[in-house]
Every structure is written in C-alpha cells, then in structure tokens.
Amino acid sequence: MTRKAQSDNRKAEAQQFLLPDAAITLWPAWLSAGRAAIIQAQLTTELSWRQEQIRIYGKTVSIPRRQVWMGDPHCSYKYSGVRFIPASWHPEVRHLATELSDVVGRPFNCVLLNLYANGQDHMGWHADNEPELGRAPVIASLSLGAARRFDLQHRQRGHQLQLQLDHGSLLLMAGDCQQYWQHRLPKQSRVATPRLNLTFRYITPPG
Ligand SMILES: O=C(O)CCC(=O)C(=O)O
C-alpha cells in the first residue's frame, strides 16, 4: 500500500467529536500494534528521560512522570516557571512528525514526550496554552503502551468528555480547544504497565 493510501485509510477510521469550542478527532489505531511496540521500546531505552522538578504554590515538587522536550533549536518552552531547551530530534520522532504533518496538513516542529511508569504516574488538569504555541494550537497526541483514560472538561460550560487512549492511537486537539477546554491524564491504580505519550506541537520560528 502506498503512503498516501495508508494515510487515507487512517483518515477513514477517524472519530470526530461534536463539542462546543473544540475540534477533537481520535484515530483509535493510527499505528499498527507492532510498529507502536517497536517505537515504544526504542524511545524508552534510547532517550534521556528526566523527572523534572517544578514549583507549585511556592514548593518544589517532582512531577509524577518522566519527560523529554525535543524539537528544532528555537523551540524553547516555559512550563510551571521552568524553561526547557529542546533535545535534538531522535530520527524516529522526526519521522513521526513528518508523517503526522502529512496526515493533519499542519507542520510540527517540537514534541513533549511523557513516560508514565504505571497508573500512579499521571498529569493534572491543564491546557496547552503557553504563548509560544500561538492562539489556537493544533496538538497531535500519540499514545504507545498501556491504555489510559483521558479526560477533557470545558472551563465555562461544564461539558466533559472521557476517552480511552489505546496503544497506537492518535488524538488531535484543534480549534479553540486549548482556550476553552482543559485536559488531564488521571491516576489509574490498576494500570501496571508503562505508557509513552508524544504531543507534537508547532512554535513559530523567530523573525
Ligand atoms: O499523556 C497524555 O495523554 C497527556 C499529555 C498532555 O496532556 C500534554 O503533554 O500536555
């Protein structure tokens, strides 16, 4: 099958959610289980994962997961008072960024990778609304490993959405999603195996 035909098949399998102030699309099996497992194993062993420390309400705490920030050299990123300088592209991650750009029709030049050892590791409510990402960022979130629940809630209207992000799934958050909605990856104590998530983003180059 050609790359174009593969990407058309993936598009056909997309689920779109009709929600106020957001454009959310889920491809439950964007990568085959085999390819997703190979990429998960490779990135888990080959990247320099760090458990970052951030300041919350004046206290320094370790975040409940490990991370790598990666991308083009200009893509530095400020999160909870810490400025992250991007690691250079891992070839497989750069390849995924190009593939995703083809499918989504938008460029991606940086990515936050999160490694959750098990269901105790998590990420709290937040939006990817840092000024570097622009007014209506397009975020492409690829999941590898343990299936986890992913929650979204509208900041003003109270709408909620719960999704399951499976091994090899792709979630696209676009439109005004980051302005009006928050999302989180809650703790799930019964999950015993690791999960890796890559959120591809775009930061406008200077000049
Ligand atoms: O692991 C996930 O699915 C959530 C990641 C996330 O919310 C983020 O990178 O901003």
The ligand as a Tripos MOL2 file, in Angstrom:
@<TRIPOS>MOLECULE
LIG
   10     9     1     0     0
SMALL
NO_CHARGES

@<TRIPOS>ATOM
      1 O1         -0.2340   11.6980   28.3130 O.co2     1 LIG1
      2 C1         -1.1920   12.2680   27.8270 C.2       1 LIG1
      3 O2         -2.0140   11.7210   27.1090 O.co2     1 LIG1
      4 C2         -1.4130   13.7320   28.1620 C.3       1 LIG1
      5 C3         -0.2560   14.5880   27.7360 C.3       1 LIG1
      6 C4         -0.5700   16.0400   27.8790 C.2       1 LIG1
      7 O3         -1.6130   16.4310   28.3200 O.2       1 LIG1
      8 C5          0.4120   17.0300   27.4570 C.2       1 LIG1
      9 O4          1.5180   16.6680   27.0020 O.co2     1 LIG1
     10 O5          0.0960   18.2330   27.5700 O.co2     1 LIG1
@<TRIPOS>BOND
     1     1     2 2
     2     2     3 1
     3     2     4 1
     4     4     5 1
     5     5     6 1
     6     6     7 2
     7     6     8 1
     8     8     9 2
     9     8    10 1
@<TRIPOS>SUBSTRUCTURE
     1 LIG1         1 GROUP 0 **** ****
